[in-house]
Amino acid sequence: MNNKILDRVLMSQYSAAGLALTLMAERAVAAGYEFMSIDRYLKQDSKRRALLISDMATGQDSSTGLIPSVCMSLESPLVAYRYYNQLSRRTQKFFKVWDWPGVVTRVPDRQRRFLPNAWPTTAKWAPSLVPWERRRFLATVCTNKRALQWRWQHFEILKPHQWIRDMLINLDLTYIRSCDPWIQSVELYLERLRAISYFAHHQDFDLYGGGWDTLRTEAERSASVQIAQSWRGKLRNHLYETKAEILRQYRFYLCFENTVFPGYLTEKVFDCFFSGVIPIYLGDPDVQQRVPSDAFIDARQFQSYPELDAYLQAVTPSRAQDYLEAARQFLLSEAFRPFTADAFADTVLAALNEVYAQYQ
C-alpha cells in the first residue's frame, strides 16, 4: 500500500520474495511506466487506464480503467484453496497467468496465456565457513501452522457474526476438499511432525520457527516431548540473512514443502544451496526435472526415517563436498536463471509490454 512496494528495506523484511516484487516495480518504472499500488490508483479523481498486476486475481473489478494484465500466485493450492478451485473463472480476464506448472490444465487458452512460475530468489552465495566436522547435524525452520484447518471459534452473544463467518468458511472448505483433487493433494504437515518426532533423539537436531510453544491438535500434542527437546525458538525476523546464519551452522536441513504438487518448488531448497547446507527435500514431485539430483537428498528414496538417518550418518566430508559443489554449479548455470528475481521481473515486464501494445 501507498507504493511501499518500492521501499527495498521494507520489502526485504516482508517476505522471501519481497525484493523480487520491488525489482519488478523498478523495472516497470525504468521502462517508462508510471507505477503505483492500487490504493493510490483508486484515490485518483480521474481513473486513467492502467495495467493491473494482481496477486491471485484480486482487484480486477475495482474500476473500469483497470486492464487485468498479469495474475500471479506464490501460494500453494492447500493455502489458497478457494483461488485454485476457481482458477479458470478468476483468471479468465487476465492476459497472462504466472503460476505453478501444475495448474496449467485449469488456465483457459493456456498456450497463449500461461507462464510457468519459478520462485524469484534474491539470496546471495554465502556458504558456511564452519568445517564439516564442527557443524551441527540437522535443522529445520518452519512455522507450526497447518493448512486446511477448521476454524474453531467460541460463540459469543455480542459477536455472532464472527462465529457465523467462521462456520461458513469451514463449510466452504469441506465442500471444496470433497470435490477438488488439487485440494486433496498430499499435505506434508503431518510428515514434518513425524520427521521432527524421529530426529529429536539427536542432541544436535534443532527446530526453529513460531507456534511450537502452543500445541493445539492431537498430532502436535502426541509429539510434544520431542518438540520440546528440539525447539530452539523463533527467528528474530523475516530477513533472509537471519535464516542463512542458522543454516550455515548445519550439515543437513529438512526441507519439506507444505504440499506435494507438480511444480510447487519454493525458496527452501535454494536457501540451502546459497548457505552451503545439504537439503533433504520433499515436495515437488518433478523436482529432479528442475534441480540436479546430485545437489540434494531426495527424501522419497528412503523407506523410513531410520534408513534416512543411517544414510546421513554415513555421508563423508568428501561426499558432502560433492553435494555442495553440485549445488554451486547449478546456481552458476543457466538452468538456475528462471529462479532469479531478474528473470521474474523480465517476464512480467514482457507481459506488460504485450498488453500495452494491444491497447495502443
N, C-alpha and C positions, 0 to 999 in steps of 0.2 A: 504494500500500500504506500501511497504518496511517493512513488518512484524509489523506494528504498532498495529495490532490486539492483539499482546502480551503485549501491554502497558496498564496496568489496569487503570491508571489515565486518560489517553486519552479516553479509551473506556467507562469509566463511564460517560463521558460527551457527547459521540457520540449519544447514543440513549438509550431508556429504556431497550433494550435487549443487549446493548453493552458488559457488563460484562459477560453475558452468552456466547457470542461468544469467549471472552478471555478464559473463563473456558474450553470451548470445545477445543481450541487450546492447552491449558496447559495439558489437559488430554491426548491428542494425543501424545504430547512430552513425558509425563510420561510413556506412554505405549510403547515407543521405536520408534515412528515415527519421522522423521525429518519434521518439519512443516515450510512452507513458504507461503507468499502471492504470487499470480500468477505472479506479475510483476518480483519478484526475480527469479521465476522458468523460465520465458521466457528469462531472461538475460543470462542464462547458455549457454555455447557453446555446451555442450552435454546434450540433453534433456533426462534425465532418466525417467523411467516410474514413474508416480505419480498418486495418488488417488485424484480426484477432488471433493471438496465440493463447490457447486455453489449456488449463490443466483439467483433464477429464471432462471436457465438453461443458464447462460452466460459462455462463455469461453471454452465450450467443444470441439470446433473445432480449438482452438488456436495452438495445437501441437499434433502430433500423439502419443506423450508419455503420454498424459493425459488419464486416465481411468475415465469416468463420474461415480461417485460413489454415492454421495448424493446431490439431488437437494432440495432446501428448499425455503420457502417464508413466510414472516410475513405481506405482504401486502394483502389488500382485492381485490376482483375482480373489484371493482369500480376504484381503483387506478392503478393496474397493469392489465388493461383490455386486452391488447394485449397478454400478457403472458397467462392469464387464457383462453382466447379464443382459443389459440393454444396449450393448456396444453398437450394434448395427443402427438402431434408431438414433442414438445420441450423437453419433459421429457422421450421420449421412449428409449433413450440410457442410462439413469441413472439406477443404480442398485436399489436405494431406492428414494422415493419421500416423503418428510416430509412436509405436508401441512394441511390446514384446513379440518376437517372431511367432509365438504360439497362438496369437489372437488373429492371425491373418484371415482365417476362414470366416470370421464374422464381419469383415470390412467389405461393404459393397464396392464393386468396381476396384477390387484390390490391386490389380496390376498397375493401375494408374495412380491410386491414392495411397497405398500402404508404404510406410517407411519403417523397416525393422530397426528397433532401437538397440542401443548398447549403452551401458552405464557410462555417463560422461565424467570420468575421473579427473581430478585436478591435483592428485597427490604427486609427490616428487620422490625420486630414488634416494632413499636414506637408510641403507641396510644396517643391521646390527653390527656393532664393533665388539660385542661380547663373544669371546671364544666359545665354540660349540660345547666344550666340556663344562663350561661355567654357566651355561644358560639353564633356566628352569625348564621343566619338562613340557608342560602343556597349559594352554589358556583358552578361554572363550569369553567374548564380550557380547552380551545380549540382554535385552530388557525382558523382565518376566511379564510378558503380555501375550495373550493368546487371541488369535483371530477367530471370528465366528462365534464369539462368546455371548451367551444370553445376557441381557441387562436385567439385573435384579434390583428393583427399586422399591423400597418400602412405601406403601400407600400413606400419603399424608392428606388429611382433610383439606388443609389450606392450599395444597399444591396437587390437585388431582390430575391436572393436565400433564405433569411430568410422568406420572405413573402410566397414564393412557398412552402418551407418546412412546415410552419405552416398550410397552406391550405391543403396540403396532409395529415397532421396529423388530421385535422378537418374532412376530407372526410373519412379517415380510421375509426375514432371514430364513425362517423354517421353510416357507414356500419355495424360495429360490434354491435352497440347498436340496430340496426334494426333487427338483426338476432340471437342474443345470449341472451337467457333468464337470464343467470347469470349477464350480464351487464345491464339488465333491472331490476335487483333486486332493492328493496326499498332503495333509498338513504335517509339518515337521516339529511342531511344538512338543508333543509327547516324546518324539525321538530325541530332542535336545535334553529333555528331562532324564531319559534313560541313559544317555551318554554321561551327563553330569553325575548321575547316581553311581554309574560304574567307576568312572575315573576319580571320584572323590577319595578313593583309598590311597591315591598317590599324594604324598605330602606336598609335592611341587606341581599340583594341578590347581589352577586358580580361576575362579569365576568372577567376572566383573559385570556391572550393569545395575540399573534401578529395578525396584519392585520385589527383590528377593527377600526382603525383610518382612513382607506381608504375603503369606501363603493362603490363597483363598480356596482352591479346588482340592478335591481328594487326591488327585495325582501329585499336586505340589506338596501336600501335607505328608504323603507317603514317602517323599524324598527329602523331608525336612532336615533330617540328621546330616545327610550328605551335602545338602545345600549349605547348611551352617558351617560345615567343615571347610568348604572350598570358597565361599563367597568372600570377596575382598572389598566390596563396596561399589559405589557408583563412580563413573568417570566425573572429572571436575566440570566438564562442559562438553559441547559437541565438536570442539575443534579437532580436526584430523590429527594434529600433532600430538594431542593427548593420547589418543588410541595408539598411534605409532610408537610413542615412548614405551607403552606397555608391551606391545607386540615384540619389540626388539630384545626383550629380556628372555624370550622363549625359543624353544626348538620347533614346537608344533603348535598349531592353532585349530580348534574345532570350528569349522566354517560351514554352518548349516543355514540354508535359506529358510524362509517361513513356509515354503511350499515346494512341491515338485511340479513344475510347469515348464513346458518347452520354451526355451529362450530366456527364462527368468533367471538372469545371472547378474547379481548386484555387485556393489563395491567391495564386498567382504573378501573375495579371493584376491582382488587387486591390492587391497590394503596389506595383505600378507606378502605379496610379491615385492612391493615397494619397501617393506620393512625388513626383508630378509628372513622371513619365518616360513616354514613349510605348512601350507594349508591342508587340512583334512576336509575334503569338500563333499557336501551332499545337497542337492537341489536340482538345478537344471539338468534334465536327462540328456540334453545334447551338448553338455559342457565340453566334451572332448572334440567336438567339431569346431569349437571357438577358442579353446585354450589347449596348448600342448599337454598331452597326458603325462609327459615326464617332468612337468613343472609342479605337480600337486599329487596328493594321495587321494584316490577316489574311494570314498567310504563304501561304495557298492561292491567293491571287490572282496569284502570281508564278511563272513557269515555271522560273526559275533564280535562284541567288544573285546573279549579276551583275545581273540585272534588278531584284531587290530592292535591291541596293546602289545602283544608279542612282536608284531612286525615293527612297531615304533621303537621298542627297546633294542631291536637288532640293527637299527639304522646307524651306520658308522659315520664318522665325520666326513670321510671321502664320499660316501653315498649321499649324505646330506648336501655336500657341495655340488653334486650333480643336479639335485633338485633346484637348488638356489641359482645355479648358473643357467639352467634351462629357463627359469622364470625371468632372469635378467635378459637373456637373449630375446625372449618373447616381447618384453617391454621395449626393446630397441628395434623390433621388427615392424614391417608394415601391417602385419596381422593384428597388432595392438592398436593401430591408429583409430579404428572405429570406436574404441572405448575412451577416446580422449575428448576433453572439452572442446578442443579446436574442431574436431570432426562434427560434434554435436552442433556447434554454432554455425559451421559452414552448411550443414544440412538444412537447418531451419531457415537460414538466410536465403539459400537457393529456392526453397519452397515459397518464401515471401516474394521473391523476385518473379516467380512464375505467376503468382496471383496478381501481383501489381501489373504485370504485362497484359494480363487479360482484361483489366479494368481501365486501361488507358484509352 
